[in-house]
Amino acid sequence: MPSSSSRSRVPVRRSPRPAPRGTNAVTPPRERPLAVPYAAVFGFLLAVEVLYLGWLVWEPEPAVDRFLVVPLMLAVSAALGSVLVLTGRRGGWAVLALAAVLALVVLLGLVFLLGALGGTGTMWAAALLLVGPLVTLVLALRRPVREWCGNGRARRSPGGRRGAGSAR
């Protein structure tokens, strides 16, 4: 007749290594924060806005000069910052924030210039264009965006290219 004891007579096998405490041995991949795609979208919108201002500079006299190169450089830096933020590369938030600050300074100068020249209608239209760089700057400086771009390696979304097994 079998024993009625609740304990088994077979010894329990234990690993010589202690189990990790407080954390799971396998951590799931980190999910992209919600502010990151918005920062990238507003960065691309900032690039389009700066390209529009560059087109306004270029239209009266089609020639490549320093007044056209500045908006082109700002647009490229905004687009580059957006791509870096979206992929989670180190320093992406700083590139995007710098492009937003420079665009904000240029647009503020334009607003003050138009106000000093007495063009109130065009001044308010230029003041409305300040929304793009301002929102881009606010989103790029948020903590989730900075942490997403924090440690220098690209992060894949959950369910990336590789399966659960090793590629070897």
C-alpha positions in Angstrom: 0.0 0.0 0.0 1.4 3.4 -0.9 2.4 5.8 1.7 0.0 8.4 2.7 2.7 10.9 3.4 2.4 14.2 1.4 6.2 14.3 0.9 7.8 12.4 -1.8 10.7 10.1 -0.9 12.6 11.2 -4.0 15.2 13.8 -3.2 14.7 17.2 -4.9 17.3 18.2 -7.4 18.5 21.8 -7.0 20.8 23.9 -9.2 24.1 25.0 -7.7 23.4 28.6 -8.9 20.9 30.7 -6.9 17.8 31.9 -8.7 17.7 35.6 -9.7 15.7 37.6 -7.2 13.2 40.2 -8.1 13.7 40.1 -11.9 12.8 37.6 -14.5 15.6 35.7 -16.1 14.3 36.7 -19.6 13.2 40.3 -20.0 10.9 41.1 -22.8 12.0 43.7 -25.4 11.1 47.2 -24.4 8.1 48.7 -26.1 8.4 52.0 -28.0 7.0 54.9 -26.0 3.9 56.7 -27.4 5.7 60.0 -27.6 8.4 58.7 -30.0 6.3 58.4 -33.2 4.7 61.8 -32.5 8.1 63.4 -32.1 9.2 61.8 -35.4 6.1 62.9 -37.2 6.4 66.5 -35.9 10.1 66.4 -36.8 9.2 65.5 -40.4 6.6 68.2 -40.4 9.2 70.7 -39.2 11.4 69.6 -42.1 8.6 70.3 -44.6 7.8 73.6 -43.0 11.5 74.7 -43.2 11.6 73.5 -46.8 8.5 75.7 -47.5 10.3 78.7 -46.0 13.3 77.9 -48.2 11.1 77.8 -51.2 9.7 81.2 -50.3 13.3 82.5 -50.2 14.2 80.8 -53.5 11.1 81.8 -55.5 11.8 85.5 -56.3 15.3 84.9 -57.5 16.1 81.2 -58.3 19.8 80.9 -57.2 21.6 78.9 -54.6 23.1 81.2 -52.0 23.5 81.2 -48.2 19.9 82.2 -47.6 18.8 79.0 -49.3 21.5 76.7 -47.8 20.4 77.5 -44.2 16.8 76.2 -44.6 18.1 73.2 -46.5 20.5 72.3 -43.7 17.7 72.8 -41.1 15.4 70.6 -43.0 18.0 67.9 -43.4 18.9 68.0 -39.7 15.2 67.8 -38.7 14.6 64.8 -41.0 17.8 63.1 -39.7 16.8 63.8 -36.1 13.3 62.3 -36.8 14.9 59.1 -38.2 17.3 58.8 -35.4 14.5 59.2 -32.8 12.3 56.7 -34.5 15.0 54.1 -34.7 16.1 54.8 -31.1 19.7 55.8 -31.9 21.8 57.6 -29.4 21.6 61.4 -29.6 18.6 61.4 -31.9 16.6 63.5 -29.5 19.4 66.1 -29.3 19.6 66.4 -33.1 15.9 66.9 -33.3 15.8 69.4 -30.4 18.7 71.4 -32.0 16.9 71.5 -35.3 13.7 72.7 -33.5 15.6 75.4 -31.6 17.3 76.7 -34.7 14.0 76.8 -36.6 12.3 78.5 -33.7 15.0 81.2 -33.6 14.8 81.7 -37.4 11.0 82.0 -37.3 11.1 84.3 -34.3 13.5 86.6 -36.2 11.1 86.5 -39.1 8.1 87.4 -36.9 10.0 90.3 -35.4 11.2 91.5 -38.8 7.7 91.4 -40.2 6.3 93.2 -37.2 9.0 95.9 -37.4 8.2 96.4 -41.1 4.5 96.7 -40.4 3.2 93.6 -42.1 0.7 92.5 -39.4 -1.1 89.9 -41.6 2.1 88.2 -42.6 3.5 88.5 -39.1 0.6 86.6 -37.7 1.0 83.9 -40.4 4.6 83.6 -39.5 3.7 83.5 -35.8 1.4 80.6 -36.6 4.3 78.7 -38.1 6.0 78.8 -34.7 3.7 76.0 -33.6 5.7 73.3 -35.5 9.1 73.9 -34.0 7.7 74.5 -30.6 5.8 71.2 -30.5 8.8 69.4 -31.9 11.0 70.8 -29.2 8.6 69.9 -26.5 8.2 66.3 -27.7 12.0 65.8 -28.3 12.8 66.9 -24.8 10.3 64.6 -23.1 11.7 61.9 -20.8 10.4 58.9 -22.7 11.9 60.1 -26.0 15.3 60.8 -24.3 15.2 57.4 -22.6 14.3 55.7 -25.9 17.3 57.3 -27.5 19.5 56.7 -24.5 22.0 53.9 -24.8 23.2 53.8 -28.3 21.8 50.6 -29.7 18.8 50.4 -32.0 15.8 48.9 -30.5 13.5 46.7 -32.5 9.8 46.6 -31.9 8.5 43.5 -30.2 8.4 40.7 -32.7 11.4 41.8 -34.7 13.1 39.9 -37.5 14.6 37.1 -35.5 12.6 34.3 -34.0 12.9 32.9 -30.5 15.8 30.6 -31.5 19.4 31.5 -32.2 20.5 32.5 -35.7 23.5 30.3 -35.5 
